[in-house]
Each structure stands twice: as C-alpha cells, then as structure tokens.
Amino acid sequence: MFFLNLDYLQAFHDPDKEIRILIHSATWVKFINDNSDIHMSDIMPNALIVYYSRSGATRTMAEEIGEALKKEGIDVAVQKVEDTKVSDLLGYDGIIMGSPTYYGTMAAELKKLIDDSVEIHGKLDGKVGAAFATAAVSGFETTVFSILEGMLIHGMIIQGNPAGDHYGAVAVGEGTFSDSEWSSNFAKRVADLIKRL
Ligand SMILES: Cc1cc2nc3c(=O)[nH]c(=O)nc-3n(C[C@H](O)[C@H](O)[C@H](O)COP(=O)(O)O)c2cc1C
C-alpha cells in the first residue's frame, strides 16, 4: 500500500510518468488483492528465440542465450523453428533467430519461416532483431547476416557491436559459445536495446 500511495502522489506531480506509474499502481493493487489476471509477461519486456538445429549445437546456443536474457530481466521463450508459426513472431518485443551454417547461409527450415513471414510484412517494424549461428569451421558471419537481411527488410532494429563479434553471436561447434565473450555480452546488449525501445 505504501507503493500505491507514493505512486499516486508522483503521478500528480510528474505528468510525463503518469501512464507508467498508473500501470505500476494497478499492478500492485491486483497483486495485493490476490485476484490478478496480470502476469509477469504483461509488464516485462519479452523475446522469442527461434532456432533450427539438427545435431544440437545451435540448440545449446539458443538455450544459453535464453538463460542469459532471463538474467537481464527479459521474459524469454525458446522454440524450435519447426514449432513456430509466423503469427508467433507478433507477440514479442525482440526476435532472435539462430541457425547452423549450411554452405555459408542459414538452414532452409529457418529461411522458410522468414519467407512465410511475408504474411505479416510491416507488422514487425520497430521490433528488436538479433541472430546467432554455429559452424563446423567458418561461414557463421554470412549465416548471421543472411538472417539479419530479412530482419532489416521487416524494419527491425539490430544492435551491432563495436568490440566483440560485430554482427551476432557465433560459435564453432557445441560448447564454444559459453567460453566466448559473447556469452556475457550478446544477451546484455540485446536486452538493453529491448528495454530501451
Ligand atoms: C548441409 C550442411 C552444410 C554445412 N555447411 C557448412 C559450412 O559451410 N561451413 C561450416 O563450417 N560448417 C558447415 N556445416 C556444419 C554445421 O554448420 C555445424 O556442424 C553446425 O554447428 C551444426 O549445427 P547443429 O548441431 O545445431 O545442427 C554444414 C553442415 C551441413 C549438414
């Protein structure tokens, strides 16, 4: 109740914050009354991680990125591309896609989702996008970029990196992502952008 009263006082004195504060207050009222229909996902920024993985390396990376995003306060869903419908993409503030490198580009399964997303063309405009890729040897950067191209055409906003891997998270083989600087860096930078927008 202390929070509620303080919020209302601030709302009167700070019109710029009024909407945010009233939402915050309403959340507390519902919480206190213990009959809430509001879930954390209604008030937390969220992200969907969609990946394709045949032998597990990209799945491991997807799960690690998911855990790191949760630590940054993002409500995360991690899902296989085979289980993902185009309409799923609409429900998230951030969309992160991952693929193995197949001859220097993304797997056909992920490309199909991106091609099918023409159905919702224009509706992803302004959402945050990011990509990651695995490879046996190399080629992961062109894979990441092939995903980012589709995201940019949708009007999505991409966080680059001036220091670490510039375009997105990359790994050679399973397990190497955990050791790279990206494990601490990629998720934080993507999460910060999602929270800012
Ligand atoms: C059809 C096919 C094409 C591939 N092309 C490349 C390639 O161009 N460069 C490379 O380094 N690895 C290549 N690989 C290896 C995979 O990118 C690598 O093993 C990847 O980490 C597998 O991911 P997954 O375990 O999530 O399926 C290829 C594998 C397959 C099956």
The ligand as an SDF file (V2000), in Angstrom:
LIG
                    3D

 31 33  0  0  0  0  0  0  0  0999 V2000
   24.3560  -29.3850  -45.3000 C   0  0  0  0  0  0  0  0  0  0  0  0
   25.4020  -28.8890  -44.3640 C   0  0  0  0  0  0  0  0  0  0  0  0
   26.1960  -27.8280  -44.7560 C   0  0  0  0  0  0  0  0  0  0  0  0
   27.1790  -27.3340  -43.9020 C   0  0  0  0  0  0  0  0  0  0  0  0
   27.9390  -26.2770  -44.3080 N   0  0  0  0  0  0  0  0  0  0  0  0
   28.9170  -25.8060  -43.5010 C   0  0  0  0  0  0  0  0  0  0  0  0
   29.7570  -24.7120  -43.9030 C   0  0  0  0  0  0  0  0  0  0  0  0
   29.6060  -24.1360  -44.9650 O   0  0  0  0  0  0  0  0  0  0  0  0
   30.7300  -24.3180  -43.0490 N   0  0  0  0  0  0  0  0  0  0  0  0
   30.9330  -24.9100  -41.8380 C   0  0  0  0  0  0  0  0  0  0  0  0
   31.8450  -24.5100  -41.1140 O   0  0  0  0  0  0  0  0  0  0  0  0
   30.1210  -25.9090  -41.3980 N   0  0  0  0  0  0  0  0  0  0  0  0
   29.1290  -26.3660  -42.1960 C   0  0  0  0  0  0  0  0  0  0  0  0
   28.3130  -27.3870  -41.7780 N   0  0  0  0  0  0  0  0  0  0  0  0
   28.4300  -27.8560  -40.3780 C   0  0  0  0  0  0  0  0  0  0  0  0
   27.3710  -27.2250  -39.4630 C   0  0  0  0  0  0  0  0  0  0  0  0
   27.1970  -25.8470  -39.7240 O   0  0  0  0  0  0  0  0  0  0  0  0
   27.8020  -27.3410  -37.9950 C   0  0  0  0  0  0  0  0  0  0  0  0
   28.1360  -28.6720  -37.6910 O   0  0  0  0  0  0  0  0  0  0  0  0
   26.7130  -26.8100  -37.0880 C   0  0  0  0  0  0  0  0  0  0  0  0
   27.2880  -26.4250  -35.8590 O   0  0  0  0  0  0  0  0  0  0  0  0
   25.6240  -27.8250  -36.8210 C   0  0  0  0  0  0  0  0  0  0  0  0
   24.6360  -27.2560  -36.0260 O   0  0  0  0  0  0  0  0  0  0  0  0
   23.5560  -28.1190  -35.2710 P   0  0  0  0  0  0  0  0  0  0  0  0
   24.3150  -29.0650  -34.3350 O   0  0  0  0  0  0  0  0  0  0  0  0
   22.7510  -27.1310  -34.4870 O   0  0  0  0  0  0  0  0  0  0  0  0
   22.7660  -28.8700  -36.2820 O   0  0  0  0  0  0  0  0  0  0  0  0
   27.3500  -27.9110  -42.6140 C   0  0  0  0  0  0  0  0  0  0  0  0
   26.5500  -28.9860  -42.2410 C   0  0  0  0  0  0  0  0  0  0  0  0
   25.5830  -29.4680  -43.0940 C   0  0  0  0  0  0  0  0  0  0  0  0
   24.7230  -30.6240  -42.6600 C   0  0  0  0  0  0  0  0  0  0  0  0
  1  2  1  0
  2  3  1  0
  2 30  2  0
  3  4  2  0
  4  5  1  0
  4 28  1  0
  5  6  2  0
  6  7  1  0
  6 13  1  0
  7  8  2  0
  7  9  1  0
  9 10  1  0
 10 11  2  0
 10 12  1  0
 12 13  2  0
 13 14  1  0
 14 15  1  0
 14 28  1  0
 15 16  1  0
 16 17  1  0
 16 18  1  0
 18 19  1  0
 18 20  1  0
 20 21  1  0
 20 22  1  0
 22 23  1  0
 23 24  1  0
 24 25  2  0
 24 26  1  0
 24 27  1  0
 28 29  2  0
 29 30  1  0
 30 31  1  0
M  END
$$$$
